[in-house]
Amino acid sequence: MPSTEASVERWRTALEPLLSDPASAAVLSDLDGTLAPIVARPEHVAVSDRGRLALARIATRFGLCAIVTGRRPEVARDLVGIDEITYAGNHGFELLRPGAARATPSPA
């Protein structure tokens, strides 16, 4: 089993291209099971304050911050609570861009 120090160094090396030019990098995440735990009733899902804060920081640093989800993108935005990121809903078939009132179909 590799040491913690070796694991951290491998992650640092892997992330270096992302961190060296964050304005041209994208950070994408799923919602259910990644940003929020899987729950018995999907309407009860919640993103933690810590997760929300991390996403808000990522959104200001990286060229693109997006959530990809099976949910409708407007529902995902309501759950996450951050208007400044992109939401790709219905498994990527709809896009809700930062500040937009409504989602639009993804380009083919």
C-alpha positions as CSV (number, residue, x, y, z in Angstrom):
1,M,0.0,0.0,0.0
2,P,1.5,3.4,-1.0
3,S,2.2,5.9,1.7
4,T,-0.1,8.9,2.3
5,E,2.8,11.2,1.2
6,A,3.2,9.2,-2.1
7,S,-0.6,9.4,-2.7
8,V,-0.7,13.1,-2.1
9,E,2.2,13.6,-4.5
10,R,0.5,11.5,-7.2
11,W,-2.7,13.6,-6.9
12,R,-0.6,16.8,-6.9
13,T,1.1,15.7,-10.1
14,A,-2.2,14.7,-11.8
15,L,-3.9,18.0,-10.9
16,E,-1.0,20.2,-11.9
17,P,-2.3,21.0,-15.4
18,L,-5.7,22.0,-13.9
19,L,-4.1,24.2,-11.2
20,S,-1.5,25.8,-13.4
21,D,-4.2,27.4,-15.7
22,P,-7.5,27.3,-13.9
23,A,-9.2,29.8,-16.2
24,S,-9.0,27.3,-19.1
25,A,-10.0,24.3,-17.0
26,A,-13.4,22.8,-16.1
27,V,-14.6,21.2,-12.9
28,L,-17.7,19.0,-13.4
29,S,-19.5,17.0,-10.7
30,D,-22.5,14.9,-10.3
31,L,-25.1,15.9,-7.7
32,D,-26.7,12.8,-6.1
33,G,-24.1,10.6,-4.5
34,T,-21.3,13.0,-5.0
35,L,-22.2,16.5,-3.8
36,A,-25.1,15.2,-1.7
37,P,-25.6,11.7,-0.2
38,I,-28.0,9.3,-1.8
39,V,-31.2,9.4,0.3
40,A,-34.4,7.3,0.2
41,R,-36.5,10.1,-1.1
42,P,-34.9,12.2,-3.8
43,E,-36.8,15.3,-2.7
44,H,-35.0,15.2,0.6
45,V,-31.5,15.5,-0.8
46,A,-29.4,18.4,0.5
47,V,-26.0,19.8,-0.3
48,S,-23.9,20.6,2.8
49,D,-22.9,24.2,3.5
50,R,-19.3,23.0,3.2
51,G,-19.9,21.6,-0.3
52,R,-21.8,24.7,-1.4
53,L,-18.9,26.9,-0.2
54,A,-16.4,24.8,-2.1
55,L,-18.4,25.0,-5.3
56,A,-18.8,28.8,-5.0
57,R,-15.0,29.1,-4.6
58,I,-14.4,26.8,-7.6
59,A,-16.9,28.8,-9.7
60,T,-14.8,32.0,-9.2
61,R,-11.5,30.3,-10.0
62,F,-12.0,27.9,-12.9
63,G,-13.2,28.6,-16.4
64,L,-16.2,26.3,-16.0
65,C,-17.9,24.8,-13.0
66,A,-20.9,22.6,-13.8
67,I,-23.2,20.1,-12.2
68,V,-24.2,17.1,-14.4
69,T,-27.4,15.4,-13.1
70,G,-30.4,13.3,-14.1
71,R,-32.6,15.9,-12.5
72,R,-34.1,18.9,-14.3
73,P,-31.4,21.6,-14.2
74,E,-33.7,24.2,-12.5
75,V,-34.3,21.6,-9.7
76,A,-30.5,21.0,-9.4
77,R,-29.9,24.8,-9.1
78,D,-32.5,25.1,-6.4
79,L,-30.9,22.3,-4.5
80,V,-27.3,23.5,-4.9
81,G,-28.2,27.2,-4.4
82,I,-25.5,28.7,-6.6
83,D,-26.5,30.7,-9.7
84,E,-23.0,31.3,-11.0
85,I,-22.4,27.7,-12.2
86,T,-23.8,25.7,-15.2
87,Y,-26.2,22.9,-14.7
88,A,-26.4,20.1,-17.3
89,G,-29.7,18.4,-16.5
90,N,-31.6,15.4,-17.7
91,H,-28.2,13.6,-18.1
92,G,-26.8,16.5,-20.3
93,F,-29.8,17.0,-22.6
94,E,-30.6,20.5,-21.1
95,L,-28.2,23.3,-20.1
96,L,-29.0,26.0,-17.5
97,R,-26.2,28.6,-17.8
98,P,-25.2,31.0,-15.0
99,G,-27.9,33.6,-14.5
100,A,-30.3,32.1,-17.0
101,A,-34.0,31.9,-16.1
102,R,-34.6,28.7,-18.1
103,A,-32.7,25.7,-19.4
104,T,-32.2,25.3,-23.1
105,P,-31.6,22.1,-25.1
106,S,-28.0,21.1,-25.3
107,P,-26.4,21.6,-28.7
108,A,-26.4,18.4,-30.8
